[in-house]
């Protein structure tokens, strides 16, 4: 057996860092079922840091290692546009500065661009149900898999006064770069409880989001992320900060701060 740094493990970590629990209404990972009204838009810009623990895995032939690392997302960007009474399109993207703990110096790499479309199925006074479709493009050089991945999820909202409860359940179809003509299937999920209030001011919430799988050519461990969000809304502007903790060695601790403009 050999022991060496694994780009495959780093790529899988980056996938779970970004696309597997893909960005939703920034900075949450759990997507709302509601969509922006036609012609309205939202743009978010932030900076985040994640401390990842070392990862060691045996793939049946050799021992693969991904060293502990610090990842900076500089910047993290998300944009959303309402394109119909029950439809919106969006994108999210990061550019990473990262430092591996077993190597000297900083390294840089583009993240993978993700494109999304949300279609409303049910719209009620207190409840909503939507479907969301997405694709992750192979933009990253070192932190990606050089594969296009596809996602679909069902989204549910329940309004309780100033509170909003959301739930997501979906499927990711991931290209496998180490096996030709193969794929891995990933179950994605998330739930959040948010205080939105009325007329702006203090907002916040908690969430848990994650993934199970992939199931296919290679079986990977599951991932789970806990987060708390605190924000302040003033007219069209919102300032947010979040603290995150990922388990099963995928993320470790992380934080994210940024600003959103809605119009």
ABEGO torsion letter per residue (X at the ends): XBBBBBAAAAAAAAAAAAAABBBBBOABABBBABBBBBGBBBBBBBBBBBBBBBBBBBAGABBBBBBBBBBBBOBBBBBBBBABAABBBBBBBBBBBBBBAABBEBBBBBBBBBBBBBBBABBBAABBBBBBBBBBBBABAAABAGBBBBBBBBBBBBBBEABBBBBBBBBBBBBBAABBGBBBBBBBBBBBBBBAEBGEEBBBEBBBBBBBOBBEABBBBBBBBBBBBBBBBBEABBBBBBBBBBBGGAAEBBBBBEBBBBX
